[in-house]
Amino acid sequence: MRTDALLAAGFVLMWSSGFVGAVLGTEDASAFTLLMWRFLVVVLLLGAWWLTRWRRLSARDIGWHAVIGLLSQGVFLFGVVYSAELGVPAGIAALVAALQPIAAAALSGPLLGERTALTQWVGLVLGLAGVALVVGDDLAAPGAAPAAAYALPFLSMAGLVAGTFVERKATPLPLADSMLVQCVTSAVVFTALAAATGQAVVPAQGQFWVAVIWVVVFSTFGGYGFYWLNVRRGSVNRASVLLYLTPPTTMLLAYLMFGEGVTLRGLAGLAVCVAGVLLALRSPREMSAPREMMAACSSTTSSAPPPGSRPLAPARRRSPNWPGS
């Protein structure tokens, strides 16, 4: 239980820290430039570590985890970044992102056999209401984005949901190996986007590299690493519910790092989010156990394998409701 709490706290804090890196990085460069160099540096570090171990990866494993990276990083971050650049208010994007726990709960039953209890549904609704309170000021602000741009936050949310479900069906790899394949995929995607839009040049300001280091360490190794650890140790539902805590945590980080204002409505939203998450996590455990536990039980009862097993914006300060890392 203590390990679960530490993993949950690490995920919420690290995922929310993406806003800080986004603010630092987009002061002097575009979001695509930041994303390109973020993943190139991650690939360099993970690749150097992987070469010291030289573990062979099958083409099947590479294919599965490339798809996961394309969905959970490429599609997710593209939707967040491009919707922001087109003028979609960050509050709307954050509220759409907060639909993920509900979407995951609705799909995890038929796809994974994870039961969602009535009390969990109450917690999910409370969490969504809390996020709406936190981002209330942004929801009231008029947006200048074209109508089609408002589909991008939904695309972003769907990408992370789909990537998470694909990961549950794919052959499990050590986390470092799976992240290497996923980040190589993301590096290719965002390098192509940055080059195609003329945004691949590194800015001269040193603050840009501070931002790159920030998003590499805290957003990628921290945020995405803790996300997959929570998914693998628990369930899709449990990991998704924790996303409700990221907008209020981002609000507090924005206050501490940049002096952004904190309103009473935002604090009320924080309290409602915490109540919703606690209610959902105190509910009866889902019917499906983590894959590691299922594999252990299977090995003691049968020799047959279990079936089916195996934080961006233009160069300006953003609202504290950045919907992803």
KOLKEDREN-43557 format. One record per residue (C-alpha): residue in three letters; residue number from 1; x, y, z. Coordinates in pm, 1 decimal. Layout:
@sevex: ALA&marro: NUM&x: X&y: Y&z: Z
...
***
This chain:
@sevex: MET&marro: 1&x: 0.0&y: 0.0&z: 0.0
@sevex: ARG&marro: 2&x: 286.4&y: 240.1&z: 81.5
@sevex: THR&marro: 3&x: 446.5&y: 164.2&z: -254.4
@sevex: ASP&marro: 4&x: 116.0&y: 232.4&z: -431.8
@sevex: ALA&marro: 5&x: 86.5&y: 568.3&z: -253.5
@sevex: LEU&marro: 6&x: 442.7&y: 667.3&z: -345.3
@sevex: LEU&marro: 7&x: 389.8&y: 570.5&z: -709.2
@sevex: ALA&marro: 8&x: 64.3&y: 766.5&z: -719.8
@sevex: ALA&marro: 9&x: 219.3&y: 1076.7&z: -560.8
@sevex: GLY&marro: 10&x: 520.2&y: 1057.2&z: -791.2
@sevex: PHE&marro: 11&x: 299.9&y: 1035.2&z: -1098.7
@sevex: VAL&marro: 12&x: 76.9&y: 1329.6&z: -1002.3
@sevex: LEU&marro: 13&x: 369.8&y: 1556.7&z: -916.5
@sevex: MET&marro: 14&x: 586.1&y: 1463.8&z: -1215.8
@sevex: TRP&marro: 15&x: 303.0&y: 1471.6&z: -1470.6
@sevex: SER&marro: 16&x: 193.1&y: 1813.1&z: -1342.9
@sevex: SER&marro: 17&x: 548.1&y: 1946.0&z: -1368.7
@sevex: GLY&marro: 18&x: 512.2&y: 1941.2&z: -1747.0
@sevex: PHE&marro: 19&x: 355.3&y: 2286.9&z: -1723.3
@sevex: VAL&marro: 20&x: 674.9&y: 2431.9&z: -1575.0
@sevex: GLY&marro: 21&x: 886.8&y: 2286.7&z: -1854.7
@sevex: ALA&marro: 22&x: 637.8&y: 2410.1&z: -2113.8
@sevex: VAL&marro: 23&x: 656.7&y: 2766.1&z: -1980.4
@sevex: LEU&marro: 24&x: 1036.4&y: 2763.1&z: -1966.8
@sevex: GLY&marro: 25&x: 1079.1&y: 2603.5&z: -2308.0
@sevex: THR&marro: 26&x: 828.8&y: 2807.1&z: -2505.3
@sevex: GLU&marro: 27&x: 964.9&y: 3141.5&z: -2391.6
@sevex: ASP&marro: 28&x: 1231.5&y: 3121.0&z: -2664.1
@sevex: ALA&marro: 29&x: 1115.4&y: 2840.3&z: -2895.7
@sevex: SER&marro: 30&x: 806.6&y: 2677.6&z: -3037.7
@sevex: ALA&marro: 31&x: 640.2&y: 2380.2&z: -2876.9
@sevex: PHE&marro: 32&x: 742.2&y: 2150.2&z: -3163.3
@sevex: THR&marro: 33&x: 1105.7&y: 2253.9&z: -3115.4
@sevex: LEU&marro: 34&x: 1085.4&y: 2168.5&z: -2745.8
@sevex: LEU&marro: 35&x: 918.0&y: 1833.4&z: -2813.4
@sevex: MET&marro: 36&x: 1169.0&y: 1742.3&z: -3083.0
@sevex: TRP&marro: 37&x: 1472.8&y: 1800.9&z: -2862.6
@sevex: ARG&marro: 38&x: 1302.1&y: 1651.4&z: -2559.0
@sevex: PHE&marro: 39&x: 1265.5&y: 1314.0&z: -2728.8
@sevex: LEU&marro: 40&x: 1599.7&y: 1325.6&z: -2907.2
@sevex: VAL&marro: 41&x: 1775.5&y: 1371.1&z: -2571.6
@sevex: VAL&marro: 42&x: 1566.5&y: 1094.4&z: -2413.2
@sevex: VAL&marro: 43&x: 1655.9&y: 857.1&z: -2697.4
@sevex: LEU&marro: 44&x: 2025.1&y: 944.6&z: -2662.2
@sevex: LEU&marro: 45&x: 2020.9&y: 869.5&z: -2288.5
@sevex: LEU&marro: 46&x: 1807.1&y: 556.9&z: -2303.6
@sevex: GLY&marro: 47&x: 1990.0&y: 431.9&z: -2612.4
@sevex: ALA&marro: 48&x: 2329.5&y: 465.0&z: -2444.2
@sevex: TRP&marro: 49&x: 2198.8&y: 277.0&z: -2139.8
@sevex: TRP&marro: 50&x: 2041.0&y: 5.9&z: -2356.5
@sevex: LEU&marro: 51&x: 2364.9&y: -51.8&z: -2548.8
@sevex: THR&marro: 52&x: 2541.6&y: -138.8&z: -2223.7
@sevex: ARG&marro: 53&x: 2292.8&y: -421.3&z: -2172.4
@sevex: TRP&marro: 54&x: 2231.4&y: -517.6&z: -2538.1
@sevex: ARG&marro: 55&x: 1904.3&y: -703.2&z: -2493.0
@sevex: ARG&marro: 56&x: 1754.0&y: -824.4&z: -2819.5
@sevex: LEU&marro: 57&x: 1401.5&y: -699.6&z: -2890.9
@sevex: SER&marro: 58&x: 1179.8&y: -889.7&z: -3130.4
@sevex: ALA&marro: 59&x: 1018.9&y: -715.9&z: -3426.4
@sevex: ARG&marro: 60&x: 679.9&y: -792.9&z: -3273.7
@sevex: ASP&marro: 61&x: 768.9&y: -621.3&z: -2945.1
@sevex: ILE&marro: 62&x: 912.7&y: -320.9&z: -3129.8
@sevex: GLY&marro: 63&x: 595.9&y: -292.6&z: -3338.2
@sevex: TRP&marro: 64&x: 360.2&y: -310.3&z: -3042.0
@sevex: HIS&marro: 65&x: 548.3&y: -54.1&z: -2834.4
@sevex: ALA&marro: 66&x: 600.7&y: 175.9&z: -3131.8
@sevex: VAL&marro: 67&x: 221.5&y: 188.0&z: -3164.8
@sevex: ILE&marro: 68&x: 192.1&y: 259.6&z: -2791.8
@sevex: GLY&marro: 69&x: 441.9&y: 545.6&z: -2822.1
@sevex: LEU&marro: 70&x: 266.5&y: 687.1&z: -3126.8
@sevex: LEU&marro: 71&x: -66.0&y: 694.2&z: -2940.8
@sevex: SER&marro: 72&x: 29.6&y: 782.1&z: -2583.6
@sevex: GLN&marro: 73&x: 302.1&y: 1035.3&z: -2669.5
@sevex: GLY&marro: 74&x: 274.7&y: 1134.2&z: -3035.7
@sevex: VAL&marro: 75&x: -102.7&y: 1170.6&z: -3069.7
@sevex: PHE&marro: 76&x: -148.9&y: 1287.1&z: -2710.4
@sevex: LEU&marro: 77&x: 112.4&y: 1562.9&z: -2718.8
@sevex: PHE&marro: 78&x: 29.8&y: 1667.6&z: -3074.9
@sevex: GLY&marro: 79&x: -332.9&y: 1725.6&z: -2973.7
@sevex: VAL&marro: 80&x: -230.7&y: 1926.1&z: -2668.0
@sevex: VAL&marro: 81&x: 28.7&y: 2136.4&z: -2852.0
@sevex: TYR&marro: 82&x: -156.5&y: 2206.6&z: -3173.6
@sevex: SER&marro: 83&x: -487.6&y: 2289.2&z: -3003.1
@sevex: ALA&marro: 84&x: -305.3&y: 2541.8&z: -2783.6
@sevex: GLU&marro: 85&x: -133.8&y: 2701.3&z: -3082.3
@sevex: LEU&marro: 86&x: -468.4&y: 2732.6&z: -3260.2
@sevex: GLY&marro: 87&x: -612.2&y: 2917.0&z: -2960.6
@sevex: VAL&marro: 88&x: -812.7&y: 2654.0&z: -2772.3
@sevex: PRO&marro: 89&x: -826.1&y: 2772.4&z: -2407.9
@sevex: ALA&marro: 90&x: -616.1&y: 2556.6&z: -2177.2
@sevex: GLY&marro: 91&x: -912.7&y: 2512.8&z: -1942.3
@sevex: ILE&marro: 92&x: -1120.6&y: 2347.4&z: -2213.5
@sevex: ALA&marro: 93&x: -831.9&y: 2118.2&z: -2306.2
@sevex: ALA&marro: 94&x: -782.4&y: 2027.7&z: -1939.6
@sevex: LEU&marro: 95&x: -1152.3&y: 1953.8&z: -1894.5
@sevex: VAL&marro: 96&x: -1155.1&y: 1728.2&z: -2201.8
@sevex: ALA&marro: 97&x: -843.1&y: 1551.3&z: -2072.3
@sevex: ALA&marro: 98&x: -1030.3&y: 1493.2&z: -1746.1
@sevex: LEU&marro: 99&x: -1279.1&y: 1279.6&z: -1938.7
@sevex: GLN&marro: 100&x: -1012.1&y: 1009.5&z: -1968.7
@sevex: PRO&marro: 101&x: -1089.9&y: 837.2&z: -1636.0
@sevex: ILE&marro: 102&x: -1455.7&y: 811.7&z: -1735.5
@sevex: ALA&marro: 103&x: -1368.2&y: 681.4&z: -2081.8
@sevex: ALA&marro: 104&x: -1123.5&y: 431.9&z: -1930.9
@sevex: ALA&marro: 105&x: -1383.1&y: 309.0&z: -1681.9
@sevex: ALA&marro: 106&x: -1645.1&y: 267.4&z: -1955.1
@sevex: LEU&marro: 107&x: -1408.1&y: 69.8&z: -2179.8
@sevex: SER&marro: 108&x: -1211.7&y: -131.3&z: -1923.9
@sevex: GLY&marro: 109&x: -1506.5&y: -357.4&z: -1847.5
@sevex: PRO&marro: 110&x: -1568.2&y: -497.8&z: -2196.4
@sevex: LEU&marro: 111&x: -1201.4&y: -480.7&z: -2302.5
@sevex: LEU&marro: 112&x: -1011.7&y: -584.7&z: -1989.1
@sevex: GLY&marro: 113&x: -1271.3&y: -719.4&z: -1747.6
@sevex: GLU&marro: 114&x: -1205.2&y: -446.1&z: -1489.9
@sevex: ARG&marro: 115&x: -1524.6&y: -383.3&z: -1295.4
@sevex: THR&marro: 116&x: -1616.0&y: -26.4&z: -1198.5
@sevex: ALA&marro: 117&x: -1824.4&y: -10.1&z: -881.1
@sevex: LEU&marro: 118&x: -2101.7&y: 243.5&z: -819.7
@sevex: THR&marro: 119&x: -1890.2&y: 429.7&z: -563.5
@sevex: GLN&marro: 120&x: -1614.3&y: 456.3&z: -820.4
@sevex: TRP&marro: 121&x: -1853.2&y: 618.4&z: -1067.5
@sevex: VAL&marro: 122&x: -1950.6&y: 870.2&z: -798.4
@sevex: GLY&marro: 123&x: -1580.7&y: 944.9&z: -742.7
@sevex: LEU&marro: 124&x: -1526.2&y: 987.3&z: -1117.4
@sevex: VAL&marro: 125&x: -1809.5&y: 1239.7&z: -1142.9
@sevex: LEU&marro: 126&x: -1680.1&y: 1428.2&z: -839.2
@sevex: GLY&marro: 127&x: -1330.1&y: 1438.3&z: -987.6
@sevex: LEU&marro: 128&x: -1459.1&y: 1580.4&z: -1315.5
@sevex: ALA&marro: 129&x: -1655.8&y: 1845.0&z: -1124.1
@sevex: GLY&marro: 130&x: -1343.8&y: 1936.9&z: -929.0
@sevex: VAL&marro: 131&x: -1142.6&y: 1983.8&z: -1248.4
@sevex: ALA&marro: 132&x: -1421.9&y: 2205.0&z: -1386.3
@sevex: LEU&marro: 133&x: -1390.6&y: 2424.9&z: -1076.5
@sevex: VAL&marro: 134&x: -1011.1&y: 2447.0&z: -1106.6
@sevex: VAL&marro: 135&x: -1023.3&y: 2552.7&z: -1473.7
@sevex: GLY&marro: 136&x: -1338.5&y: 2763.1&z: -1435.2
@sevex: ASP&marro: 137&x: -1168.8&y: 3092.1&z: -1518.8
@sevex: ASP&marro: 138&x: -1035.7&y: 2953.9&z: -1847.1
@sevex: LEU&marro: 139&x: -1374.5&y: 2807.2&z: -1936.0
@sevex: ALA&marro: 140&x: -1526.1&y: 3153.4&z: -1911.1
@sevex: ALA&marro: 141&x: -1259.7&y: 3308.6&z: -2134.4
@sevex: PRO&marro: 142&x: -1353.2&y: 3339.4&z: -2502.7
@sevex: GLY&marro: 143&x: -1149.1&y: 3129.1&z: -2744.6
@sevex: ALA&marro: 144&x: -1027.1&y: 3243.7&z: -3084.9
@sevex: ALA&marro: 145&x: -967.8&y: 2896.0&z: -3222.9
@sevex: PRO&marro: 146&x: -1152.9&y: 2766.1&z: -3530.1
@sevex: ALA&marro: 147&x: -1431.7&y: 2522.1&z: -3454.2
@sevex: ALA&marro: 148&x: -1237.0&y: 2221.5&z: -3583.9
@sevex: ALA&marro: 149&x: -955.6&y: 2290.5&z: -3336.4
@sevex: TYR&marro: 150&x: -1179.2&y: 2189.8&z: -3047.0
@sevex: ALA&marro: 151&x: -1164.6&y: 1829.7&z: -3171.5
@sevex: LEU&marro: 152&x: -790.8&y: 1816.3&z: -3098.4
@sevex: PRO&marro: 153&x: -821.5&y: 1784.2&z: -2717.8
@sevex: PHE&marro: 154&x: -1056.3&y: 1489.0&z: -2775.5
@sevex: LEU&marro: 155&x: -798.6&y: 1338.2&z: -3012.7
@sevex: SER&marro: 156&x: -532.3&y: 1388.9&z: -2748.3
@sevex: MET&marro: 157&x: -739.0&y: 1221.2&z: -2477.1
@sevex: ALA&marro: 158&x: -833.1&y: 933.7&z: -2706.7
@sevex: GLY&marro: 159&x: -467.0&y: 877.8&z: -2796.7
@sevex: LEU&marro: 160&x: -361.5&y: 831.1&z: -2433.7
@sevex: VAL&marro: 161&x: -660.7&y: 605.4&z: -2360.4
@sevex: ALA&marro: 162&x: -594.2&y: 391.8&z: -2669.0
@sevex: GLY&marro: 163&x: -222.1&y: 368.2&z: -2595.5
@sevex: THR&marro: 164&x: -294.8&y: 254.7&z: -2240.3
@sevex: PHE&marro: 165&x: -530.4&y: -20.5&z: -2355.0
@sevex: VAL&marro: 166&x: -285.1&y: -136.4&z: -2621.6
@sevex: GLU&marro: 167&x: -13.6&y: -157.3&z: -2355.2
@sevex: ARG&marro: 168&x: -231.7&y: -388.8&z: -2146.5
@sevex: LYS&marro: 169&x: -268.2&y: -624.0&z: -2443.2
@sevex: ALA&marro: 170&x: 94.9&y: -609.2&z: -2560.5
@sevex: THR&marro: 171&x: 373.0&y: -838.3&z: -2444.0
@sevex: PRO&marro: 172&x: 520.4&y: -670.5&z: -2135.2
@sevex: LEU&marro: 173&x: 877.9&y: -546.1&z: -2165.0
@sevex: PRO&marro: 174&x: 1103.8&y: -397.5&z: -1896.9
@sevex: LEU&marro: 175&x: 997.1&y: -35.6&z: -1856.5
@sevex: ALA&marro: 176&x: 1324.5&y: 109.1&z: -1986.6
@sevex: ASP&marro: 177&x: 1305.6&y: -102.5&z: -2303.0
@sevex: SER&marro: 178&x: 943.5&y: -12.2&z: -2373.3
@sevex: MET&marro: 179&x: 1008.8&y: 356.9&z: -2313.4
@sevex: LEU&marro: 180&x: 1307.3&y: 348.9&z: -2549.5
@sevex: VAL&marro: 181&x: 1093.0&y: 214.4&z: -2834.6
@sevex: GLN&marro: 182&x: 811.8&y: 459.3&z: -2756.2
@sevex: CYS&marro: 183&x: 1044.3&y: 759.8&z: -2736.1
@sevex: VAL&marro: 184&x: 1221.5&y: 668.0&z: -3060.7
@sevex: THR&marro: 185&x: 879.1&y: 674.5&z: -3226.0
@sevex: SER&marro: 186&x: 797.9&y: 1011.8&z: -3069.8
@sevex: ALA&marro: 187&x: 1138.4&y: 1152.3&z: -3169.6
@sevex: VAL&marro: 188&x: 1072.1&y: 1058.4&z: -3532.3
@sevex: VAL&marro: 189&x: 722.0&y: 1213.5&z: -3523.2
@sevex: PHE&marro: 190&x: 819.8&y: 1544.3&z: -3365.8
@sevex: THR&marro: 191&x: 1144.7&y: 1579.6&z: -3559.6
@sevex: ALA&marro: 192&x: 943.1&y: 1543.3&z: -3879.8
@sevex: LEU&marro: 193&x: 686.6&y: 1799.1&z: -3759.5
@sevex: ALA&marro: 194&x: 952.6&y: 2047.1&z: -3647.9
@sevex: ALA&marro: 195&x: 1148.2&y: 2011.4&z: -3972.8
@sevex: ALA&marro: 196&x: 835.9&y: 2041.8&z: -4187.5
@sevex: THR&marro: 197&x: 732.6&y: 2363.2&z: -4011.7
@sevex: GLY&marro: 198&x: 1083.4&y: 2514.4&z: -3998.5
@sevex: GLN&marro: 199&x: 1103.4&y: 2489.0&z: -3619.0
@sevex: ALA&marro: 200&x: 1395.1&y: 2251.2&z: -3572.3
@sevex: VAL&marro: 201&x: 1663.8&y: 2515.8&z: -3507.7
@sevex: VAL&marro: 202&x: 1787.8&y: 2531.7&z: -3148.5
@sevex: PRO&marro: 203&x: 1746.0&y: 2881.4&z: -2996.9
@sevex: ALA&marro: 204&x: 2056.6&y: 3056.6&z: -2869.8
@sevex: GLN&marro: 205&x: 1915.5&y: 3119.0&z: -2522.6
@sevex: GLY&marro: 206&x: 2048.8&y: 2883.6&z: -2255.7
@sevex: GLN&marro: 207&x: 1711.9&y: 2870.3&z: -2081.6
@sevex: PHE&marro: 208&x: 1589.3&y: 2645.3&z: -2360.4
@sevex: TRP&marro: 209&x: 1825.8&y: 2367.7&z: -2254.3
@sevex: VAL&marro: 210&x: 1718.1&y: 2411.6&z: -1892.9
@sevex: ALA&marro: 211&x: 1364.4&y: 2347.8&z: -2014.4
@sevex: VAL&marro: 212&x: 1475.8&y: 2044.6&z: -2218.3
@sevex: ILE&marro: 213&x: 1648.0&y: 1894.8&z: -1913.8
@sevex: TRP&marro: 214&x: 1335.7&y: 1966.8&z: -1707.7
@sevex: VAL&marro: 215&x: 1095.2&y: 1789.5&z: -1943.6
@sevex: VAL&marro: 216&x: 1336.7&y: 1499.8&z: -2000.6
@sevex: VAL&marro: 217&x: 1387.1&y: 1430.0&z: -1629.8
@sevex: PHE&marro: 218&x: 1051.0&y: 1524.7&z: -1480.2
@sevex: SER&marro: 219&x: 802.1&y: 1487.2&z: -1765.0
@sevex: THR&marro: 220&x: 938.2&y: 1187.2&z: -1957.5
@sevex: PHE&marro: 221&x: 1131.3&y: 976.3&z: -1707.7
@sevex: GLY&marro: 222&x: 913.4&y: 1102.1&z: -1424.2
@sevex: GLY&marro: 223&x: 563.3&y: 1162.1&z: -1560.2
@sevex: TYR&marro: 224&x: 543.8&y: 890.3&z: -1825.7
@sevex: GLY&marro: 225&x: 756.8&y: 650.3&z: -1623.9
@sevex: PHE&marro: 226&x: 533.3&y: 677.1&z: -1317.8
@sevex: TYR&marro: 227&x: 222.3&y: 655.7&z: -1536.6
@sevex: TRP&marro: 228&x: 322.9&y: 316.7&z: -1677.4
@sevex: LEU&marro: 229&x: 436.7&y: 193.9&z: -1335.6
@sevex: ASN&marro: 230&x: 92.1&y: 275.4&z: -1196.2
@sevex: VAL&marro: 231&x: -81.6&y: 106.7&z: -1490.2
@sevex: ARG&marro: 232&x: 132.1&y: -207.3&z: -1458.0
@sevex: ARG&marro: 233&x: 104.9&y: -233.0&z: -1079.5
@sevex: GLY&marro: 234&x: -266.2&y: -164.2&z: -1057.5
@sevex: SER&marro: 235&x: -520.0&y: -117.5&z: -1331.6
@sevex: VAL&marro: 236&x: -611.1&y: 121.7&z: -1609.7
@sevex: ASN&marro: 237&x: -893.5&y: 261.9&z: -1394.9
@sevex: ARG&marro: 238&x: -671.4&y: 330.5&z: -1095.2
@sevex: ALA&marro: 239&x: -401.2&y: 503.8&z: -1297.1
@sevex: SER&marro: 240&x: -653.4&y: 712.6&z: -1492.5
@sevex: VAL&marro: 241&x: -829.0&y: 836.6&z: -1177.9
@sevex: LEU&marro: 242&x: -502.2&y: 995.8&z: -1061.7
@sevex: LEU&marro: 243&x: -518.9&y: 1232.9&z: -1361.3
@sevex: TYR&marro: 244&x: -789.6&y: 1426.0&z: -1176.3
@sevex: LEU&marro: 245&x: -522.8&y: 1549.4&z: -935.5
@sevex: THR&marro: 246&x: -295.8&y: 1693.8&z: -1204.9
@sevex: PRO&marro: 247&x: -484.9&y: 2020.7&z: -1286.3
@sevex: PRO&marro: 248&x: -499.8&y: 2133.0&z: -919.0
@sevex: THR&marro: 249&x: -138.2&y: 2025.8&z: -866.0
@sevex: THR&marro: 250&x: -39.8&y: 2224.4&z: -1174.8
@sevex: MET&marro: 251&x: -225.5&y: 2522.9&z: -1028.2
@sevex: LEU&marro: 252&x: -15.7&y: 2499.8&z: -710.4
@sevex: LEU&marro: 253&x: 309.3&y: 2456.5&z: -905.4
@sevex: ALA&marro: 254&x: 225.8&y: 2763.3&z: -1114.4
@sevex: TYR&marro: 255&x: 175.6&y: 2960.5&z: -794.0
@sevex: LEU&marro: 256&x: 506.7&y: 2843.1&z: -644.5
@sevex: MET&marro: 257&x: 717.7&y: 2875.8&z: -962.3
@sevex: PHE&marro: 258&x: 565.1&y: 3175.0&z: -1141.3
@sevex: GLY&marro: 259&x: 345.5&y: 3353.8&z: -887.7
@sevex: GLU&marro: 260&x: 24.6&y: 3268.8&z: -1074.6
@sevex: GLY&marro: 261&x: -287.5&y: 3350.7&z: -874.6
@sevex: VAL&marro: 262&x: -482.9&y: 3086.4&z: -683.2
@sevex: THR&marro: 263&x: -855.7&y: 3155.9&z: -643.6
@sevex: LEU&marro: 264&x: -1100.8&y: 3028.1&z: -386.5
@sevex: ARG&marro: 265&x: -1279.0&y: 2843.1&z: -664.3
@sevex: GLY&marro: 266&x: -952.1&y: 2675.7&z: -756.5
@sevex: LEU&marro: 267&x: -893.9&y: 2567.2&z: -396.3
@sevex: ALA&marro: 268&x: -1249.7&y: 2438.0&z: -379.4
@sevex: GLY&marro: 269&x: -1184.7&y: 2242.7&z: -698.0
@sevex: LEU&marro: 270&x: -870.9&y: 2096.2&z: -541.1
@sevex: ALA&marro: 271&x: -1073.0&y: 1973.8&z: -243.2
@sevex: VAL&marro: 272&x: -1341.2&y: 1823.4&z: -466.9
@sevex: CYS&marro: 273&x: -1078.9&y: 1650.0&z: -683.4
@sevex: VAL&marro: 274&x: -912.4&y: 1497.5&z: -378.5
@sevex: ALA&marro: 275&x: -1248.6&y: 1379.4&z: -243.3
@sevex: GLY&marro: 276&x: -1340.9&y: 1222.1&z: -576.2
@sevex: VAL&marro: 277&x: -1006.7&y: 1043.3&z: -612.6
@sevex: LEU&marro: 278&x: -1011.9&y: 914.7&z: -255.0
@sevex: LEU&marro: 279&x: -1365.0&y: 785.8&z: -303.3
@sevex: ALA&marro: 280&x: -1270.4&y: 608.0&z: -625.3
@sevex: LEU&marro: 281&x: -953.4&y: 455.6&z: -481.4
@sevex: ARG&marro: 282&x: -1127.5&y: 336.6&z: -163.3
@sevex: SER&marro: 283&x: -1382.8&y: 146.1&z: -366.1
@sevex: PRO&marro: 284&x: -1370.4&y: -233.6&z: -395.5
@sevex: ARG&marro: 285&x: -1074.7&y: -354.6&z: -599.4
@sevex: GLU&marro: 286&x: -1131.8&y: -420.0&z: -965.4
@sevex: MET&marro: 287&x: -1195.6&y: -779.0&z: -1065.7
@sevex: SER&marro: 288&x: -884.7&y: -801.5&z: -1283.0
@sevex: ALA&marro: 289&x: -548.2&y: -816.2&z: -1111.1
@sevex: PRO&marro: 290&x: -221.9&y: -672.0&z: -1241.2
@sevex: ARG&marro: 291&x: -57.1&y: -879.5&z: -1511.0
@sevex: GLU&marro: 292&x: 236.0&y: -968.5&z: -1287.3
@sevex: MET&marro: 293&x: 0.3&y: -1112.7&z: -1023.9
@sevex: MET&marro: 294&x: -201.1&y: -1299.8&z: -1286.1
@sevex: ALA&marro: 295&x: 116.9&y: -1453.8&z: -1426.5
@sevex: ALA&marro: 296&x: 235.3&y: -1560.6&z: -1079.9
@sevex: CYS&marro: 297&x: -97.0&y: -1725.6&z: -997.7
@sevex: SER&marro: 298&x: -104.2&y: -1897.9&z: -1333.6
@sevex: SER&marro: 299&x: 242.3&y: -2043.3&z: -1290.5
@sevex: THR&marro: 300&x: 139.0&y: -2214.0&z: -965.9
@sevex: THR&marro: 301&x: -182.3&y: -2363.6&z: -1099.8
@sevex: SER&marro: 302&x: -111.7&y: -2445.3&z: -1461.6
@sevex: SER&marro: 303&x: 175.0&y: -2461.5&z: -1703.8
@sevex: ALA&marro: 304&x: -36.1&y: -2305.5&z: -1979.1
@sevex: PRO&marro: 305&x: 6.2&y: -1932.0&z: -2029.3
@sevex: PRO&marro: 306&x: -295.2&y: -1714.8&z: -1943.5
@sevex: PRO&marro: 307&x: -496.8&y: -1635.2&z: -2255.3
@sevex: GLY&marro: 308&x: -429.9&y: -1289.2&z: -2394.8
@sevex: SER&marro: 309&x: -139.6&y: -1233.3&z: -2159.7
@sevex: ARG&marro: 310&x: 175.0&y: -1251.1&z: -2252.2
@sevex: PRO&marro: 311&x: 310.7&y: 1849.1&z: -1968.9
@sevex: LEU&marro: 312&x: 256.8&y: 2326.9&z: -2480.4
@sevex: ALA&marro: 313&x: 201.8&y: 2655.5&z: -2627.0
@sevex: PRO&marro: 314&x: 360.5&y: 2937.4&z: -2830.6
@sevex: ALA&marro: 315&x: 632.5&y: 3143.6&z: -2669.6
@sevex: ARG&marro: 316&x: 420.8&y: 3296.3&z: -2397.3
@sevex: ARG&marro: 317&x: 318.1&y: 3206.0&z: -2045.3
@sevex: ARG&marro: 318&x: 38.8&y: 2954.6&z: -2028.1
@sevex: SER&marro: 319&x: -253.5&y: 2923.7&z: -1796.0
@sevex: PRO&marro: 320&x: -176.3&y: 2702.6&z: -1491.5
@sevex: ASN&marro: 321&x: -420.5&y: 2445.2&z: -1629.5
@sevex: TRP&marro: 322&x: -185.6&y: 2279.8&z: -1878.4
@sevex: PRO&marro: 323&x: -356.7&y: 1946.0&z: -1948.1
@sevex: GLY&marro: 324&x: -62.0&y: 1715.0&z: -1982.8
@sevex: SER&marro: 325&x: 304.8&y: 1661.4&z: -1939.7
***
